[in-house]
């Protein structure tokens, strides 16, 4: 499905004026006054060079600025909110995390910014939150990353953020303010225009938010600044740059602990207070203390009682997160001839994080991670004729360089939620105490020791947990790709890349010498992709794609860890995909179908000092999507996705099954007087994905009268999902029906958003499918937002 790239008044002329100058990284969509642009005819840089969506052998959803503003004119908070637009995109990360990457086909999707890797994030839920105000549109692509961009994680898709670009024709500006239920307050100013006699232009965007939340104790305070500068010194040389700085303070909606079927179905909570904890060999200790893995906490259970669904496990005084994120990007394009151009793309990123103690003591701290990436590439167009058969090549080759420096502290030894009784007010006096070295030795695992972070002694961390690290690495990656057109009916895409890493890892500063681990590696990772397309008719394109990649496991913020062995840098991913696209009724109806098989490996959540198996997994699925543009006023889109995923623990070298914090519901624990959060290792078996919706559907209808009035209705629905590997407690079918209505003129616009029109109760687990956090699904669930309203006023100048 392709979301049509209609643009708002602020960006219309900007795109038209820069059409000749941005064909490589920043694609242009020209909007005709005579007829609307069909979805299949729009262009994408999903493979690097520009192709039409119809000719690209992948399923692509182009999310325009208008579509982003339809979903939420007051700014989208995470990629999971884009699920109503993309059939394969599921809401995978709301219970305790915002999704910093989209989740496609059950796996995280790598994010790129104008074709460059956004590198300080990991597996979808750790890293800087995206500032959607900075983007003009986003290409959501299903399937592995091609050779030009380069894969780096076990991903089944990717997103390319196309940032806002300046207006070269004249000054333009827009300002908006959004206010909504549950203390939502958001604002935005977007201005730009030419200078230096029209040879240069700028675009500045400022977005702010000071919002509360439906969930008690949760909030979001943010200030986001974006600046784009572009210059056209000559007809053959273009410079585009963008700079962004975001600062945020927020507290997460962690949801409600002790989930069971009564809580999900009827809002009844299993009460009961912790009376003690279990030490080594199951020794009972009364009062508050930290249990060792394998034992758990003892609860004096009470009755099941009604509870406010707005309750929040993070509703503790002082809980919260602070982040700062900066990015600078410079893109230079030199046109040597009509058939050859050279593109230089350089990007710098910086991120720091302080996650203050939450209810489960899962703390993270990064004093300042940074990276610099550079890609230089040549793009050439060659045409020839062989015995009457036209043959053309679109060649793209070059070198990618990347250096990254990370220092990340993470606390994992006291991740436990079910000892809290949320039927009573939460109190910081009930936080679990740190584990001393003596206690860790009694548990026969010194890596459980909680170590104070230098300079921030009230936050502690553990080592050897596949999350804490001091990591520096350099990558050099040559790549080549050829898009070959064989006459009018056949085309072939071949891409190859070789990624060489030089890596130095250790535990971070402050780690005692007897806990210090170090590792040094020189790694080669091959990557290859091939796609064959056949167009028997101008309106039909059938394709088959294959991709083989080797990638590395990562830590919390996209680097590596000293405990990684060589196998962690050679994780194989194999994908087969076949599909058919139809462009019907004179570019009005776009229909696509596809099926795929994806073989990959799980990044497994483990205990400190524990053996971490790399476990094979596979995802198989199919999708159908359509968009019908009836006329300039009406647009319809819909899609349906079916997925099945399995974890093959019978093939794990550890000969164990997954580790879960608790593998039974609170109701079962109360009925049989079982401890909570004991950390259990399950037996080897083939386990279907948990927290995983097998079906996902979307539908949207939009109307634009042409006289200032318009609106959209959209539906998002996904099937039921089991919380854990006992497949006993499940979240039923989730759906929301939403609407957006607006009226405006050339100078102003009023928009009303109506979310969850039917006030449906729907739930999210802590983690789903591929996420490591799936093992906490019996520790907390999050209720979705009920019916709520937001209004936005915009002015244009």
C-alpha positions, 0 to 999 in steps of 0.5 A, spaced: 500 500 500 502 506 498 500 512 502 499 518 496 504 524 497 500 530 497 503 535 501 501 541 505 501 548 503 508 549 506 511 544 502 508 544 495 512 549 492 518 547 495 518 540 492 516 543 485 522 548 486 527 543 487 525 538 483 531 538 478 536 539 484 534 533 489 533 526 485 538 522 489 537 522 496 531 527 497 526 525 492 521 529 489 513 528 488 510 533 483 503 535 484 499 536 478 493 541 478 489 537 473 489 530 476 492 527 482 498 523 483 497 515 483 500 511 488 504 507 483 507 513 479 510 516 486 518 515 486 522 512 492 529 511 494 528 505 497 534 502 493 538 508 493 537 511 486 530 513 484 525 508 482 517 508 481 513 505 487 510 500 482 517 498 479 520 497 486 520 489 488 518 491 495 512 493 498 513 500 500 508 505 504 510 512 502 507 516 508 506 523 506 506 530 511 499 530 510 498 523 512 502 524 519 498 530 520 492 526 519 494 521 524 496 526 529 497 534 527 500 535 534 506 530 533 506 523 533 510 520 539 513 513 536 513 509 530 507 504 533 503 510 532 503 509 524 500 502 524 494 504 521 497 506 515 502 500 514 499 493 514 505 489 516 507 495 522 504 492 528 504 496 535 510 493 538 512 497 544 507 501 548 508 498 555 514 502 558 517 504 551 516 508 545 518 505 539 524 509 536 524 504 530 518 501 526 516 494 527 515 490 521 513 483 520 514 482 527 521 484 527 525 491 528 526 495 522 532 499 521 531 507 520 535 511 515 535 519 515 536 521 508 539 514 506 544 514 512 543 510 518 540 512 524 545 508 529 544 510 536 538 505 537 537 498 538 531 493 537 526 498 536 525 501 543 532 504 546 535 510 543 532 517 541 525 518 540 524 521 533 522 528 531 516 527 526 516 534 525 522 534 522 520 529 516 517 531 510 515 524 508 517 517 510 518 511 506 516 504 510 519 498 506 518 491 507 524 486 507 532 486 508 536 493 507 539 493 500 546 493 499 547 501 498 544 502 505 547 496 509 544 492 514 546 492 521 540 488 525 536 482 524 531 487 521 525 485 516 524 492 513 526 499 514 524 506 514 527 512 510 526 519 513 526 524 508 527 531 512 524 537 510 527 541 505 527 549 504 523 553 499 527 556 494 521 561 491 519 565 497 518 565 504 513 561 507 511 559 514 506 556 518 504 555 526 500 551 530 497 549 537 494 543 539 490 541 545 487 535 547 484 531 553 489 528 558 493 535 559 495 535 552 499 541 550 503 541 543 506 547 539 510 548 532 513 553 528 515 552 521 518 557 517 523 558 511 525 561 504 530 563 500 536 568 501 543 570 497 539 572 491 535 565 491 541 561 490 540 558 497 534 557 502 533 555 509 527 552 513 527 552 521 522 548 525 521 548 532 516 544 536 515 544 543 510 540 548 508 540 555 503 534 556 501 530 561 498 523 560 492 519 561 496 514 565 498 517 572 504 520 573 506 519 566 508 526 562 512 528 556 516 535 556 520 536 550 523 542 545 525 540 538 529 544 534 530 543 526 534 547 521 535 545 514 540 549 509 541 548 502 545 552 496 545 551 489 552 554 487 551 552 480 547 548 476 551 542 477 553 542 484 548 542 490 549 542 497 543 540 502 544 540 510 540 539 516 541 540 523 537 537 529 537 538 537 532 535 541 531 535 549 526 531 552 524 529 559 519 524 560 516 519 564 513 512 561 507 509 562 509 502 564 502 500 565 499 495 571 503 489 574 500 482 575 496 481 569 491 475 568 485 474 564 481 477 570 485 484 569 484 484 561 477 482 561 474 485 567 479 490 570 480 486 576 487 486 580 490 481 584 491 484 590 496 482 596 503 484 599 510 482 599 512 479 605 519 476 604 524 474 598 527 467 597 535 467 597 539 461 595 536 454 595 529 457 597 531 460 603 525 465 606 527 472 608 522 476 611 521 483 609 524 487 603 530 484 599 532 482 593 531 475 590 536 471 586 535 469 580 531 462 580 527 463 587 523 469 587 518 473 592 513 471 596 506 474 596 501 474 602 495 474 597 488 478 597 482 478 593 481 480 586 479 488 586 477 493 581 483 497 579 483 504 575 486 502 569 490 509 569 494 506 574 501 506 572 507 502 575 512 508 574 508 513 578 513 514 583 516 521 585 522 522 582 521 517 576 523 519 569 528 520 563 532 525 561 535 525 554 539 530 549 539 528 542 543 532 536 544 530 529 548 534 523 547 532 516 551 534 510 549 532 503 553 534 496 551 532 489 556 533 483 553 532 477 558 530 472 554 529 466 547 527 465 549 520 466 554 520 472 553 524 478 557 523 485 554 524 492 557 525 498 553 524 505 556 525 511 552 525 518 554 526 525 549 523 531 550 525 539 545 522 544 545 522 552 540 519 557 539 518 564 533 514 566 532 515 573 530 509 578 523 506 576 519 501 580 523 495 577 530 499 578 531 498 571 536 504 570 540 506 564 545 511 563 549 514 557 554 520 558 554 521 551 554 516 545 556 519 538 558 517 531 560 519 525 558 516 518 560 518 511 558 515 504 561 517 498 558 514 491 557 514 484 551 513 480 551 512 473 546 511 467 548 506 462 544 505 456 546 500 450 542 495 445 544 488 444 541 485 437 535 490 438 534 489 445 535 495 449 539 494 455 540 499 461 544 499 467 543 504 473 549 503 477 550 505 484 557 504 488 562 507 493 564 506 500 561 507 507 565 509 513 563 509 520 566 510 527 562 510 533 563 511 541 559 508 546 559 508 554 553 505 556 551 503 563 545 498 565 542 495 571 538 488 570 539 484 576 533 487 580 528 487 574 522 485 578 515 488 578 510 483 581 512 484 588 508 491 588 501 491 590 498 496 586 491 496 589 495 500 594 499 507 593 506 505 590 512 508 595 519 509 593 521 506 600 519 499 597 524 499 592 528 493 592 535 494 595 542 493 591 545 487 591 552 487 595 558 483 592 557 478 598 550 477 596 552 476 589 557 471 592 552 467 596 548 467 589 554 464 586 554 470 581 558 476 582 555 479 576 549 480 580 553 486 584 550 493 583 556 498 582 555 505 583 555 509 576 561 514 577 558 521 578 551 519 579 552 514 585 544 513 586 544 509 580 547 502 579 549 498 574 551 491 572 556 488 568 556 482 563 549 483 562 549 484 554 547 491 555 553 495 559 559 496 555 564 501 553 565 500 545 569 503 540 568 501 533 570 503 526 566 500 519 569 500 512 564 498 507 565 497 499 558 496 496 555 496 489 548 495 486 546 494 479 539 495 476 538 492 470 532 493 465 532 488 459 527 491 454 520 493 457 518 487 461 524 484 465 529 487 470 534 485 475 537 488 481 543 485 484 547 488 490 553 486 494 556 489 500 562 487 505 562 490 512 569 490 515 569 492 523 575 493 527 572 493 534 574 494 541 570 493 547 570 493 555 566 494 561 565 502 562 569 506 567 568 505 574 568 497 573 572 493 579 578 490 576 575 483 577 569 484 573 573 487 567 572 484 561 575 486 554 574 483 547 577 485 540 575 483 534 576 484 526 570 482 523 568 481 515 560 481 514 558 479 507 551 482 504 547 480 498 541 482 495 537 480 488 531 481 485 528 479 478 521 483 476 517 481 470 512 486 467 507 482 462 503 488 461 504 495 463 499 495 469 502 488 472 509 487 475 511 480 478 517 480 482 521 475 486 527 477 491 532 474 495 537 477 500 543 474 505 546 478 510 550 477 516 549 482 522 551 483 529 548 483 535 548 490 539 547 493 546 542 497 548 544 503 544 547 500 538 554 498 540 557 492 542 559 488 548 565 485 551 562 479 552 560 478 545 564 472 542 565 471 534 558 468 533 555 474 535 558 478 529 556 473 524 548 472 525 545 470 518 539 472 515 536 469 509 529 472 506 525 470 500 519 474 497 515 474 491 509 479 490 505 482 484 503 489 483 497 492 479 496 499 477 489 499 474 484 504 472 489 509 469 493 510 475 487 510 480 487 503 483 494 500 486 493 493 488 499 489 491 500 482 494 506 478 497 508 472 500 515 471 504 519 467 508 524 470 513 530 466 517 533 470 523 536 469 530 533 472 536 537 477 541 536 473 547 534 477 554 539 474 559 541 474 567 548 477 568 553 472 567 549 467 564 550 464 558 546 467 552 544 462 546 543 465 539 537 462 537 534 461 530 527 464 529 523 464 522 517 469 520 512 467 514 507 471 512 503 474 506 500 481 505 495 484 500 494 492 500 490 497 496 489 504 494 484 507 490 484 514 488 477 515 486 478 523 484 481 529 487 476 528 493 476 521 495 481 516 497 481 509 500 486 505 502 486 498 506 491 492 507 491 485 511 497 482 513 498 475 516 504 473 520 506 466 524 513 466 527 517 461 531 523 460 536 527 454 535 530 453 541 531 445 540 537 448 535 540 452 540 547 450 542 545 452 550 540 446 550 535 450 554 529 454 552 527 461 553 528 465 560 522 468 562 521 472 569 515 469 570 511 463 566 504 463 570 499 469 571 498 472 577 491 468 578 495 462 578 500 464 583 495 466 588 491 460 587 497 455 588 501 460 592 507 461 588 513 466 588 513 472 583 518 473 578 522 467 580 526 467 573 525 461 570 528 457 564 524 453 560 525 446 556 528 446 549 522 446 544 519 450 538 515 456 541 510 460 537 512 467 538 508 470 544 505 477 545 504 476 537 498 478 533 498 473 527 493 478 523 493 485 522 489 490 518 488 497 516 483 501 512 482 509 511 477 513 507 479 520 506 475 526 503 477 533 501 472 537 498 476 542 495 472 548 498 476 547 505 473 542 508 475 535 509 476 529 513 478 522 514 476 515 518 481 510 519 481 503 522 486 499 525 485 492 528 490 486 530 488 479 532 489 476 539 495 474 542 498 470 548 502 473 554 507 468 555 510 461 553 504 457 557 499 460 552 494 461 557 493 468 558 491 472 552 489 479 550 483 479 545 482 482 538 485 490 539 482 495 534 481 503 534 476 507 530 478 514 529 477 520 525 480 527 523 475 533 521 478 539 518 476 546 515 481 551 513 482 557 508 489 559 505 491 563 511 488 558 517 486 551 518 482 548 524 482 540 525 479 536 530 481 529 532 477 523 535 480 517 537 477 511 539 470 513 537 467 506 540 471 507 546 474 500 545 478 497 551 484 494 548 491 492 551 498 492 549 503 487 552 510 489 555 514 486 549 511 482 543 514 477 537 522 479 537 523 483 543 527 481 548 522 485 553 517 479 551 519 475 557 516 480 562 509 480 559 507 477 565 509 483 569 505 488 566 500 490 561 498 497 558 491 499 557 490 503 550 487 510 550 480 510 551 476 515 547 479 522 547 479 528 543 485 533 540 484 540 537 489 543 532 489 551 530 494 552 524 495 559 521 499 560 514 503 566 512 
